[in-house]
């Protein structure tokens, strides 16, 4: 279940009323929260006042959303439902499709009539847990239920990696590796909840192939490739054969013959500073 334009539609008076009922007695704190809500926004360089909604992107917004949706949590607990909610996203788990449809209808009525918010019917649905996503995660089932990264999240992840490792961008390899390490630190820190380590090994293999493609492109001339391969310990006759290959960059990066797959191996990239995504995942899972 997803709420429609939740952060834009929060009623200020209703929110401040909830604070009062929660016995928040610090008037300075309440005044600061009210000023934050009414601080306004900039549209095309022009300041506009805000009469409803909470400022998105700030650290206060998730807290305020949890406060105003506390009534929803209480309602779900009273009904005995198993659920998980963060801000305006909520998953409710029931045993059958019929129960799901009944709960969807009744909770939608509660949200719209009691909380004066609107449910986004386009993004809300009754479905199997592994066909839906929540905060970038979903489920997989094979004898036991496991958490996995949602397909949409993997798609965004690969799009970002392709952007960093695009062979058409004239970026030195050291800078590419630094950019990627910085991105993977945050991404893995969030995604380590995943219970399928094989995916992280696949990501590692794919990332190294992307970098082998970039390295091969940067070597450019056949004589440069031959010289580089020889310096990596490839026999002269093989270096000449591979260095003059007409195969495309992506195919060369993972060719059936070990042109780059064995010469630019894991240890090569480790020495260049590329940190293994799988190793990061293992460390985070153990900590």
N, C-alpha and C positions, 0 to 999 in steps of 0.2 A: 504494500500500500504506500502510495506517495501523495503528499499534499501539494495542491496547485499553488504555485507562487507563494509558498509559505512565508519566506522571509520578507516578502513585499506586502503581506496582508495582515500581519500581526497587529491587533488593536492595542494602542498604547495604554488606554485607560484600563482595559481589561487586564493587561499584563501588570500594571502597577497595582491594581486591585488584588491580584494574586500575591504580590509581594507583601501587601498589607496583611492578608490573611495568614501568610507564613510567619507573621510576627517579626518582620524585619523592622527594628526600631531605630536604626541608625538613619537619621534624616539626611545627613550629608551624603551617604551612600545612595539613598533613594533619589536625591537630587541629581547626583552624577549620572545615574542610570537614565533618568528622564532626559537630561541634556544630551546624552549619547544617542538616545532614540530620536531626538529632534534636531540633531546636528546638521541635517540636510545633505544633499548630494550635488555634485557638479555635472551638468549636462551641457556639452559643447561650450565649456568655459563659463557657464552661467549657473550660479548657485540657486538651488531650489529647496524649499522647506519640505520636511517629511512629516506627514500627519499620521502615517501608519507604516508598519514594517520595521525590521531591525537591520542595522548595517551589516551587509554581507562581507565575509572575508576577515572580519575582526574576531579576536578571541572571545568576545562577549556573546556573539550570536548563538553558538551551540548551547551555552549555558542558559540563555534566555529561552531558547526553544525547548530545552528540557523542562524548564520551569512551567511554561505555558501548556506543555503537553503532559504534565504530571497527572492531570485528571484522566487522560487517556490510559496511562499506565495503571492507575488505580482501578479504572473500569475493567481493563483486561484481566487484572489480578482477581477482582471480585468474580468475574465470570469463569475463572480457572483456566484461562488459555495460556499456552506456552508461546512466548513471543520474544522478539529482540527488536529494539528501536534505537536509532541514533538520529537526533534532530528530527527532520520531517520524513525520514524513511523508516518503515516498520514492516517486519515480517511476522505473521501470525501462523502458527503451525497447528493443523487439525488433522483428523484421521481420514477424512473422505472428501470427495469433490462436493457432495451435497452439503456437508458441514461447512466447507469453505465458502460456498456461495451464500449460505445463510449468515455466516459471520461477516462476510464482506458487506452484505446489505445492512445488517444491524449496526455495525461499527461505523459505516459511512453515514448513516442517519445520526448516530451519536455525535460524530465529529462536526457535521454540518449544522446540527440544531443546537447542541450544547456548547460547543467550542467556537462556533461561528467561523469555521474554516471550511475550505472546499477540498474535496478529494480529487486528485488528478486521475480521471478514469482511463485515460490513454496509457498511463504508466503503471496503473494498478491492475492486478489480475489474480485469478485463482488458478494455480498450476502446481506441478510437481516442484519440490525444492531445487532439484538439480537443473531445472529449466529456467530458473530465475536467478537473479544476482542481488547481492546486498553488500554495499560498500566495497565493490570490486571483487567479491568472492562469491562462490557458488559451492555446490556439493557434487561429489561423485560417489557411486555406490558399486562395490564389488566385494560381496560378503560382509563388508562393514562400511559405514558412512564416513567419508573423508572430506575435508575442506579442500577446495581447489580454487585457483585464480580464475575469475570469470573470463570468458572468451573476449568480451569487449575490452577488458583491462589488458589482456595479452596483445590485442590488436594495437592499442595505444602505445604499449611498451615497444613493440617492434617498429612502429612508425617513428618513435623517438630515436631508436638505435639506427634505423636507416638514415635518419637526418644527420646524425653524428658521423656515421661511417660512409656517407655518400662519396663515391669516387670522383664525382664531378666537382666537389668542393676542394679548393686548393689549400688544405689545412695540413700542417706538419703532423706526422704520426704521433709525436710526443704530446701535442696539444689535444689531438683526438682522444688519446688514452686518458689524459687528465680529465677531459670533459665527461667521458664515459664513466670513469671511476666515481666521479662526483655524483652523476645521475644514479648509478647503480647502488651507491651507498644508501640513498634515501628510498629508492624503489624496493630494494631487498629488505630494508628495515621494516617496511610496511607489509610486504608480500610474504614474509617468512612464516606467516600463519598457515600457508599452504602445506598440505600433508602429502604431496607427491614430489619427492626430491628428483625423480627422473626428469621432470620438466626443466629444472634448473641445470641439469647436465646438458639437456638439449639446447637450452639458451646459450650455455657456454660454448658448445660446438659451433652454433650458428654465428655467434659474435666473433669467434676466432676466424671463421671463414670470411666474414665481412672484412676483417682486418687484413687477411691474406690477399683478398681482392684489391684493397687499397694499396698495399705494399707493392704488389705486382704492377699496378697502374703507375705508381710513382717511379718505379725503375725504368719505365718507358722503353728505352732503346734495347735492342736484342743484345748488344755487346755489354750493356750495363747489367742485364739480367744474367748473362753468362758469368760475368765477373762476380756478381753477388752470390750466385749459386756455388761457384767454386770456393769462395770464402767461407761458405757454410758447410764445406766438406763434401760437396757433390763431385764425383769423378768428372774429369774434363769432357769426355765424350758424351756423358749424360747431360752435363751442363749445356753443351752446345745444342744437343737435341731438344732439351726442354726450353732453353732460352730463345730458340727460334720457332717455337710452337705458334700456330695460328689460332689456337683455341681462345674463346672469349674469356674475359676476366673471371666471371663467376664460375665457369666450368674449370678453369685452371685452379681456382681456389680450393676445389675439392674434386680433383680429377681422379679417375680410377688408378692412373699411374701416379706415384707419390711425388709429383713435381713440387708442390709447396706443402702438402699435408704433413710430410715427414721432416722437411727442412725447416719450415716455420712452425714447429710443434709447440706444445704447451710450455716447455721450458724457455723457448725463445721469447714468447710473449710475456712470460713471467719476468724475465730479465729486462724487458722493455718497460715494465711497470704495470702491465694489465693484470688486475686482480680477478681471480676466479669468482664468478657469481655463485657457483655451487659451494665453494669453501666459505663464503660469507654466510650462505644459508645454513650450513652445518654449524657454524659458530653461534649464530643467533638461536638456532633450535636447541642447542645444548645449554645456553646461558639462561 
